[in-house]
Amino acid sequence: VQLQASGGGLVQPGGSLRLSCAASGGTFSGYATAWFRQAPGREREFVSAISWSGGTTFYARSAQGRFTIPRDNAGDTVYLQMNKLKPEDTAVYYCAAGASQSTLLSLRGRSAPRSYYYWGQGTQVTVSS
């Protein structure tokens, strides 16, 4: 499965962006999917995750209340809707898939990049005035 992340760009503080993660060469079928981000000089950090069914979602504290992670299984696409963006949200955003349901239910599991088998190439988000 190849993942293609898109939708990044330059946005002013308080603005919104919607990132997309599309699967090709396979499907997301049965996989939990997540978004991570990595700012320069920092480790890759967990942002949000969603179960295959879409019925269970998780958010990092920094994203809670501002980001949502809808998914379209028919279209094999997972999104990250980001609102009220802040300069500290500036990073390369990566989508990842392949974690099991049991891993998703564990805070340590879903937050660990190694829990995900498939990764997209990343899309740059810059929040600046």
N, C-alpha and C positions, 0 to 999 in steps of 0.2 A: 504494500500500500504506500503510495506517495501522497504527501500532504502539501498543499499549496496555500500559503498564507498570503493575504492581501488586505488592502484597505488602510494601511498606515499613511502618515503624512504629517504635515505641520498644522497645528491648531493652536488657537489662543487659549489661555487659561479660562476655564469655565465652559469651554466648547465641548463638542461631542465627536466621536468617531465610531465607526462600526467596522470591526475587523471580520474577515471571513476566512474559513479554513475548509478547503474542498479536498475530497479524497479522489484519487485516481488510481487505476491499476488494481482496484479492489474496493472494498467498502468499509465503512465504520462499523459494520454489523456486529453487534455484541460488545463493542468496546466503549469503555468510558473515555472521554476526551477532555483535554485540559488546555489551558493557556498558561504559559510562563512568560516572564520577561527578564531581560538582563540589561542593566545599565553599565556604562563603562566603568571598569575597575571593580565591579561587584559580581557576586555569584548570581546564577540564574535562580529566580525566585518564583514560587507558585502564585498564580493570580486567581484562577477559578477552574472548576471542573464540573462535568455533568455526566450523569449516567447514560447508558445507551437509550433507555426509555425516555429520558428527559425529565423523569419524575423527581430526581434528586440532584441538587446543585450545592456547590460549596464555593465559598469566597474567602480570599485572604482578608484580613482585617482592613487593609488599605483599600480594598475594592468594595467592601460591603456598603450597600446603599447607593453606590454610584455605577457599578458595572452589573450587567446581566449576561448570561450565557445561553441564549436560545439555540436550539438545533433543529435542523430540517433533515430528518432521516431519509425522506423520499429523495431529496436532492443531495444527500451525502455531504452536507455542509453544516459546520458549527460556526457560530458567530460569537463575537465579544462586543457587546454594545457598551461603550464607555461614555459616560456623561460626567459633567462637572470636572473636567480634566484639570489636573494640577501640574506644575512644572516637574514635580517629583515623579510623575507618571512617565516621563521621558525615558525610553528604553527601546530595545529591539524586542518585539513580541513574537513568541513562538507558539504554535499549536502542537499538541502531542496527543497520541492515541495509543490504545493497547493495554491500558491498565485493566485489571479484573475488577469485578464488582466489589469483592472483599477488600481489595487494595483501596478502592475509592472510599470505602467507609472508614478507613483508618486515616487519621490526620497525618501521621508520619508517612504513610504509604502514598497518599494522593499528592503530598507536597514534595515528594522525592522525584527528581527527573529520571532516575534509573527505573522507576516503576512503569515507564511508558516506552513502548517498543518503536513507535513511529514518530518522526519529527518533521515538521515543515522547515522551510529555509529561513523564516523570520521576516518580519516587516517592521520598519522603523516608525516609531511614534515620537514626535517631538512636540512638546507643549511649551510654547514661548510667545511672548508678546513682541 
